[in-house]
Amino acid sequence: MTFEMLKNRPFLPLASERLLLRPIHKNDAKALAKLANNHNVSKTLARMPYPYSLQDAHDFIERKVREMKDGSPTLVLSILNRTSHEFLGIISYENGTLGYWLGEPFWGQGFMKEAFQSFIHFLFDFCEIPEFEISAMPLNTASVRIIEGGGCLPTFQKELYSNATQSAHLGQYYALTRENYWARYCAKDVPVVWVVAAAILKDQKLLVAERPQGKSMAGVWELPGGKIESGETPEAALARELHEELGIEVHHEDLKPLTFASYRYPKFHLVMPFFTLTTWRGDLHGKEGQNLAWISYSDLENIPTPAADIALFHKLGAVMKNQGLWG
Ligand SMILES: Nc1nc2c([nH]c(=O)n2[C@@H]2O[C@H](COP(=O)(O)OP(=O)(O)OP(=O)(O)O)[C@@H](O)[C@H]2O)c(=O)[nH]1
């Protein structure tokens, strides 16, 4: 996928353990203005004005939403708390340059490191960007730690003018290439985990299940399925999982292979054959107390999914919408 392919499609929010990243929206204006109108935030940023008014926030959001719609290589995402949806700050990629800021009440809790990792992984993996550049004023030591800790290499120094302090500061520039990112990301061997999942479609809606409380990434919505056990075929594993989770009986001939995910999480490599299913026997219901939802294609914008599923949902959308099975 590339930026061009994000155009005219729902943007699936990027979920990490505590955060959700999704395109900036006009409803963020009030919270954005409140956090941005803080000299401690703007003094280390090159372009942020101070004081920062609600109108500044509206103008900024309107401009960025327009640029993203144009299909230009721009992504300006709001950083939200994944459970409360509270607005924490911004992370962006614009024409090869990455930038971010976090509201002062949220400093010192590792939120920006988490947002940075989630965002750059998406940029390299999904958007296939070749590299990005980022800069920081050396006095912003927290930011320097995130950038250097993320594997970015120093390139050159240049003066950065701060609108807020009306003065110039020496800025350190860094770059990270896709090649270097992958080499570092894949440096450690991790186990391969085989999982199988189903896209169950009925009345032009897709079934998704919420990961229950107590598990990692609780509250993220995924496709029904689970781990393939030793000696099982993917089809047999899926039939077993769907019976255990949803109480339905599925036969081999009901399962149509569509594609697969091969996705490297930090601690394991997921391989997930992926089937579509439109016929089954029995009354489909959540047998394990899990929340289920039947969603349309545009609902994807509002549900956090595991990172491995983003490409799958796009593929599913392209194929199933054409066949009139998903609306
Ligand atoms: N069922 C399912 N699992 C997915 C999807 N996408 C994805 O990354 N996974 C990951 O694949 C693994 C699925 O195995 P599981 O359902 O048996 O996992 P679990 O976390 O309940 O495992 P556990 O029983 O070890 O706690 C999890 O790590 C899950 O996050 C998906 O769409 N459906």
The ligand as a Gaussian input file, in Angstrom:
#p B3LYP/6-31G(d) Opt

LIG

0 1
 N       -8.352000     -14.380000      16.125000
 C       -7.587000     -13.414000      15.631000
 N       -6.324000     -13.219000      16.101000
 C       -5.602000     -12.224000      15.564000
 C       -6.126000     -11.402000      14.532000
 N       -5.175000     -10.500000      14.188000
 C       -4.086000     -10.715000      14.976000
 O       -3.046000     -10.084000      14.965000
 N       -4.341000     -11.781000      15.814000
 C       -3.415000     -12.247000      16.842000
 O       -3.224000     -13.638000      16.740000
 C       -3.243000     -14.253000      18.026000
 C       -4.518000     -15.076000      18.081000
 O       -4.475000     -16.128000      18.862000
 P       -5.621000     -16.388000      19.952000
 O       -6.904000     -15.745000      19.589000
 O       -5.584000     -17.835000      20.198000
 O       -4.878000     -15.551000      20.975000
 P       -5.034000     -15.068000      22.409000
 O       -4.405000     -13.736000      22.538000
 O       -6.433000     -15.245000      22.826000
 O       -4.032000     -16.084000      22.975000
 P       -3.813000     -16.769000      24.289000
 O       -4.836000     -17.836000      24.331000
 O       -2.397000     -17.234000      24.088000
 O       -3.971000     -15.687000      25.324000
 C       -3.306000     -13.118000      19.053000
 O       -2.018000     -12.697000      19.390000
 C       -4.008000     -12.031000      18.219000
 O       -3.761000     -10.717000      18.698000
 C       -7.440000     -11.626000      14.078000
 O       -7.979000     -10.937000      13.202000
 N       -8.132000     -12.641000      14.647000

